[in-house]
Amino acid sequence: MSLLSVSVEKVVHATPEAIFDLLADPRRHSELDGSGTVQGVVDGPERLSEGAVFGMDMKMGGRYQMINTVVEFEENRRIAWQPRPTIGLLKPFVGGRIWRYELEPVVGGTRVRETWDISKERIPPMVWGARFMTRSNMEKSLERLEQVVR
């Protein structure tokens, strides 16, 4: 674990195509979220693609929304999005982290690597302390992904 990223991996007993279909559908993200903060999709396409923009309802303490832009997209291999807050007061301080999923076919399924990358965060030291909780939440997310994809 570094100061600028946290990654977790799990071999999921499903094809990369099945897993990618889940990740590329923002309406399903709340089912996969191990942190419990993702509440549901606000707007955007039913299937994500490079450059797609989608809004999500969130809840951590209070309710808020994030606007996400897909910044990496390779069908059945990699997808990443970058959330930014919709609340103007937060914009100068937070936003820019990248949530990335990489899929690699292996014997028995697919190795899924989830990464929380804060190298593009506006002020990375503001979120460094969250990396340990984020790691635990990502492990839960991969467990949920395996349950949902079956």
C-alpha positions as CSV (number, residue, x, y, z in Angstrom):
1,M,0.0,0.0,0.0
2,S,1.4,3.4,-1.0
3,L,0.3,6.9,0.0
4,L,-1.2,7.4,-3.5
5,S,-3.0,4.1,-4.2
6,V,-4.5,1.0,-2.6
7,S,-5.2,-2.2,-4.5
8,V,-7.0,-5.5,-3.6
9,E,-7.3,-8.6,-5.7
10,K,-9.6,-11.6,-5.8
11,V,-10.1,-14.5,-8.2
12,V,-13.8,-14.5,-9.0
13,H,-15.3,-17.6,-10.5
14,A,-16.9,-15.9,-13.5
15,T,-15.8,-14.8,-16.9
16,P,-14.3,-11.4,-17.6
17,E,-17.3,-10.6,-19.8
18,A,-19.8,-11.3,-17.0
19,I,-17.8,-9.2,-14.5
20,F,-17.2,-6.3,-16.9
21,D,-21.0,-6.2,-17.8
22,L,-21.7,-5.6,-14.1
23,L,-19.0,-2.9,-13.7
24,A,-20.1,-1.2,-16.9
25,D,-23.7,-0.9,-15.6
26,P,-23.8,2.0,-13.2
27,R,-27.3,0.9,-12.0
28,R,-25.6,-2.1,-10.4
29,H,-22.9,-0.2,-8.5
30,S,-24.8,0.0,-5.3
31,E,-25.1,-3.8,-5.3
32,L,-21.3,-4.1,-5.4
33,D,-20.3,-1.3,-3.0
34,G,-18.7,-2.7,0.1
35,S,-18.7,0.7,1.9
36,G,-22.4,1.3,1.8
37,T,-22.0,4.8,0.5
38,V,-23.2,4.3,-3.1
39,Q,-27.0,4.6,-3.0
40,G,-27.9,4.6,-6.7
41,V,-27.5,6.1,-10.1
42,V,-28.9,9.6,-10.7
43,D,-28.3,9.8,-14.5
44,G,-26.1,8.7,-17.3
45,P,-26.0,5.8,-19.8
46,E,-27.2,2.3,-19.0
47,R,-23.8,1.0,-20.1
48,L,-20.5,2.9,-19.6
49,S,-18.0,3.6,-22.3
50,E,-14.9,5.8,-22.6
51,G,-15.7,9.4,-21.6
52,A,-19.2,8.5,-20.3
53,V,-20.5,10.7,-17.5
54,F,-22.8,9.4,-14.8
55,G,-24.1,10.8,-11.5
56,M,-24.5,8.8,-8.3
57,D,-26.4,9.4,-5.1
58,M,-24.1,8.9,-2.1
59,K,-24.4,8.8,1.6
60,M,-21.6,9.1,4.1
61,G,-23.1,10.9,7.1
62,G,-25.3,13.0,4.9
63,R,-26.6,12.6,1.4
64,Y,-24.7,14.1,-1.6
65,Q,-24.0,13.4,-5.2
66,M,-20.9,12.7,-7.3
67,I,-20.5,13.1,-11.0
68,N,-18.2,10.4,-12.5
69,T,-16.3,10.4,-15.8
70,V,-15.0,7.1,-17.3
71,V,-11.3,7.8,-17.8
72,E,-10.1,4.3,-18.8
73,F,-12.0,1.8,-20.8
74,E,-10.9,-1.5,-22.4
75,E,-13.8,-3.9,-23.0
76,N,-13.7,-6.9,-20.7
77,R,-10.2,-5.8,-19.3
78,R,-10.2,-2.4,-17.6
79,I,-12.6,0.3,-16.5
80,A,-12.0,3.3,-14.3
81,W,-13.9,6.4,-13.4
82,Q,-13.1,9.6,-11.7
83,P,-15.7,11.1,-9.3
84,R,-16.0,14.8,-8.5
85,P,-18.4,16.4,-6.0
86,T,-21.4,18.4,-7.2
87,I,-21.3,20.6,-4.2
88,G,-19.5,23.8,-5.1
89,L,-17.9,24.3,-1.7
90,L,-16.2,20.9,-1.9
91,K,-14.8,21.3,-5.4
92,P,-11.6,23.1,-4.5
93,F,-10.7,20.5,-1.8
94,V,-11.8,17.0,-3.0
95,G,-12.3,15.1,-6.2
96,G,-10.1,13.5,-8.8
97,R,-9.4,10.0,-7.2
98,I,-9.8,7.2,-9.7
99,W,-11.6,3.9,-9.0
100,R,-10.1,1.3,-11.3
101,Y,-11.0,-2.3,-12.0
102,E,-8.7,-4.6,-14.0
103,L,-9.7,-8.0,-15.1
104,E,-7.4,-10.9,-16.1
105,P,-8.6,-14.3,-17.1
106,V,-7.0,-17.1,-15.0
107,V,-7.7,-20.8,-14.5
108,G,-11.0,-21.0,-12.7
109,G,-12.2,-17.5,-13.4
110,T,-11.0,-14.0,-13.5
111,R,-8.5,-12.1,-11.3
112,V,-10.1,-8.8,-10.4
113,R,-7.9,-6.0,-9.1
114,E,-9.7,-2.9,-7.7
115,T,-7.5,0.2,-7.1
116,W,-8.2,3.4,-5.3
117,D,-5.8,5.8,-6.9
118,I,-5.5,9.3,-5.4
119,S,-2.6,10.5,-7.5
120,K,-5.0,12.9,-9.3
121,E,-6.9,13.9,-6.1
122,R,-7.0,17.7,-5.6
123,I,-5.3,17.5,-2.2
124,P,-4.1,13.9,-1.6
125,P,-3.1,14.4,2.1
126,M,-6.8,15.2,2.8
127,V,-7.7,11.6,2.1
128,W,-4.6,9.6,3.0
129,G,-6.1,8.6,6.3
130,A,-9.0,6.8,4.5
131,R,-6.7,4.3,2.8
132,F,-7.0,1.6,5.5
133,M,-10.8,1.8,5.6
134,T,-10.9,1.9,1.9
135,R,-8.8,-1.3,1.6
136,S,-11.3,-3.1,3.9
137,N,-14.3,-1.7,1.9
138,M,-12.7,-2.8,-1.4
139,E,-12.3,-6.3,-0.1
140,K,-16.0,-6.3,0.8
141,S,-16.8,-5.0,-2.7
142,L,-14.9,-7.9,-4.4
143,E,-16.8,-10.3,-2.1
144,R,-20.1,-8.7,-3.1
145,L,-19.1,-8.7,-6.8
146,E,-18.5,-12.5,-6.6
147,Q,-21.9,-13.0,-5.0
148,V,-23.8,-10.8,-7.5
149,V,-22.1,-12.1,-10.7
150,R,-23.1,-15.8,-9.9
